[in-house]
């Protein structure tokens, strides 16, 4: 089901993230990349051309590399020319899921382009929790389709807001606990 969006930027951000997730799942399962028709249906586009254009945009942004065209194409996920942020992606996704639950927002609002305080404050908390788990700023930025300087600024803002707002600090602590509970337990070798 396709969510309801408040503006075109949110819709486009959701489509980018959904397309990347579908491609990443296919790559992880060693399946072919979803066809333009499959992406069109998944993303709610009216034409295959729009899905194809989205893939070209992702390629131009250096988020994916496409070798070949049509049914035989091979897609490699990249992040600013490096390998995907896969080792960290699970933690970032966990933080997004828990923040959506804690703040009572749909996930697409957190990864969308909204500048509304309702969306930015939980996003700042996500940045801070990811940083506290040792995830580098560029990798958090890649998963959330942001610039790393935005993540740096948001991390600082989360600390400032938590010092002034006890409700925010409580939600931030709840997010930290939830993400920590999702982390795998490491056993000594």
C-alpha positions in Angstrom: 0.0 0.0 0.0 1.3 3.4 -0.9 1.1 6.0 1.9 -0.4 9.4 1.6 2.1 12.2 1.2 1.9 15.9 2.1 4.1 17.0 -0.8 6.0 15.8 -3.9 9.3 15.8 -2.1 8.0 13.3 0.5 6.6 11.1 -2.2 9.9 11.2 -4.2 12.0 10.4 -1.1 9.7 7.5 -0.2 10.0 6.2 -3.8 13.8 6.4 -3.7 14.1 4.6 -0.4 11.6 1.9 -1.5 13.3 1.4 -4.8 16.7 1.1 -3.0 15.3 -1.4 -0.5 13.7 -3.5 -3.3 17.0 -3.6 -5.2 19.0 -4.3 -2.0 16.7 -7.2 -1.1 17.1 -8.6 -4.6 20.9 -8.3 -4.5 21.0 -9.9 -1.0 18.8 -12.8 -2.2 20.9 -13.1 -5.4 17.8 -12.4 -7.5 17.6 -10.2 -10.6 16.9 -6.6 -10.1 13.2 -5.8 -10.1 12.0 -5.0 -13.6 10.7 -1.5 -14.5 7.2 -2.9 -14.5 7.7 -4.4 -11.0 9.1 -1.1 -9.7 6.2 0.8 -11.3 3.7 -1.3 -9.4 5.6 -1.1 -6.2 6.1 2.7 -6.3 2.7 3.6 -7.7 3.9 5.1 -11.0 1.6 5.2 -14.0 4.3 4.3 -16.5 7.4 2.2 -16.7 9.3 5.2 -18.0 8.9 6.9 -14.6 10.4 3.9 -12.8 13.2 3.9 -15.3 13.8 7.6 -14.7 14.0 7.0 -11.0 16.7 4.4 -11.6 18.6 6.8 -13.8 18.4 9.4 -11.0 19.7 6.9 -8.4 22.5 6.1 -10.8 23.3 9.8 -11.4 23.4 10.3 -7.6 25.9 7.4 -7.4 23.5 5.3 -5.2 23.4 2.5 -7.7 25.4 1.3 -10.7 23.6 -0.3 -13.6 25.3 -2.7 -16.0 23.2 -3.7 -19.0 19.6 -2.8 -19.7 16.3 -4.6 -19.8 15.7 -8.0 -18.2 19.4 -8.8 -18.1 20.5 -5.8 -16.2 22.7 -6.1 -13.1 22.4 -3.5 -10.4 25.0 -2.9 -7.8 24.2 -0.8 -4.7 26.8 1.8 -4.0 27.1 4.7 -1.5 29.1 7.7 -2.8 31.3 5.4 -4.8 31.9 3.0 -1.9 30.3 -0.3 -1.0 26.8 -0.1 0.5 26.4 0.8 4.2 25.1 -2.7 4.8 26.9 -3.3 8.1 25.3 -0.3 9.6 22.0 -0.3 7.7 20.2 -2.6 10.2 21.0 -0.3 13.1 19.8 2.8 11.2 16.6 1.0 10.1 16.0 -0.2 13.6 16.4 3.4 14.9 13.9 4.6 12.2 11.3 2.0 13.1 11.5 2.6 16.8 11.5 6.4 16.4 8.4 6.2 14.3 6.7 4.2 17.0 7.9 6.3 19.9 7.0 9.7 18.2 3.8 8.2 16.6 4.8 9.1 13.1 4.7 7.0 9.9 8.2 6.0 8.8 7.9 7.8 5.5 7.6 11.1 7.3 11.0 10.4 9.1 12.8 9.6 5.9 11.0 12.2 3.8 12.0 15.8 3.2 9.6 17.5 5.7 11.2 20.3 7.7 8.3 20.2 10.3 9.5 20.1 13.9 7.3 16.9 14.4 9.6 15.2 11.8 13.0 16.8 12.4 13.2 16.2 16.1 12.8 12.4 15.9 15.2 12.5 12.9 17.8 14.3 15.1 17.3 11.5 17.7 17.9 8.9 15.0 21.2 10.6 14.0 22.4 10.8 17.6 21.6 7.2 18.5 23.3 6.0 15.3 26.4 8.0 16.2 26.4 6.6 19.7 26.5 3.1 18.1 29.6 4.1 16.2 28.0 4.5 12.9 30.0 7.1 10.8 28.0 10.2 9.7 28.3 9.4 6.0 26.8 5.9 6.4 23.9 7.2 8.4 23.4 9.9 5.8 23.5 7.3 3.0 20.7 5.2 4.5 18.5 8.2 5.1 19.4 9.9 1.8 20.8 13.0 3.5 24.0 14.9 3.3 26.5 14.0 6.1 26.7 17.6 7.2 22.9 17.5 7.9 23.5 14.4 10.1 26.3 16.2 12.0 24.1 19.2 12.6 21.1 17.1 13.6 23.2 15.1 16.1 24.3 18.3 17.8 20.7 19.6 17.8 19.5 16.4 19.5 21.9 16.9 22.3 20.9 20.5 22.8 17.1 19.7 22.7 17.5 16.8 25.1 19.2 19.2 27.7 16.3 21.7 27.5 13.3 19.4 26.9 12.6 16.6 29.5 9.9 15.0 27.3 12.3 14.8 24.3 15.1 13.4 26.6 12.7 10.7 27.8 11.8 9.7 24.2 15.5 9.8 23.2 16.3 7.4 26.1 13.5 5.1 25.1 14.9 5.1 21.5 18.4 4.3 22.8 17.0 1.4 24.9 14.9 0.1 22.0 17.8 0.1 19.6 20.2 -1.4 22.2 17.6 -4.2 22.7 17.7 -4.9 18.9 21.5 -5.2 18.8 22.8 -8.8 18.6 24.5 -10.1 21.7 28.2 -10.6 21.1 29.8 -13.6 22.7 33.5 -13.9 23.6 35.4 -16.2 21.3 
